[in-house]
Amino acid sequence: MAYARLSLARTFSGPILDLGGGGEGIIGRIYCHQAVVIDNRQDELDEAPVGPRKLLMDAADLTFADASFQHVTAFFSFLYMSHDIQAQAIAQAARVLCPGGSLHIWDAEIRSAFPDPFLIELDIDAAGTPVHTTYGIIKKDAVQGPDHFIHLCRNTHLHLTDRQDRGDWFYLCFMK
């Protein structure tokens, strides 16, 4: 099982769109009313903490106007998407970002998720609130790492400004 220990402080100003923000709702938990969280599963949105605006929506088909958000975040949500959907979601994220806006990706380094499932245990300090959870998938096309997302983001003219490789997980920041 992979493992990640993360600490996230409240550092973003302006409107935030969180892709796949249901469940533990880490970004929504930190930024509350500043964030709009979307998820394609209502049960995940129902589970997420109260505070942010929650919408049932597919990250690959965003209904927001161009340049609507200063930040787009994806906190361990791309691992649940196929590579085609990841590319579409990143293109949509780039579209809804304001000029000078940023895309932030925290996700798992996955070498294999089939036939055995991939699991990552997370200990998160969400701006002072401890959260412990485990995410997991089982699928054949799950292999991903930071270089995969750098390539996808370059295709949408987003520019890498920060890369942190942490073994089992990584963080990437891109600017529009």
Buried (B, 14 or more C-beta within 10 A) or exposed (E): EBBBEBEBEEEBEEBBBBBBBBBBBBBBBBBBEBBBBBBBEEEBBEEBBEBBEBBEBBBBEBEBEEBBBBBBBBBBBBBBBEBEBBBBBBBBBBBBBBEEBBBBBBBBBBEEBEEEEBBBBBEBEBBEEEBEEEBBBEBEEBBBBBEBBBEBBEEBEBEBEEBEEBEBBBBBBBBB
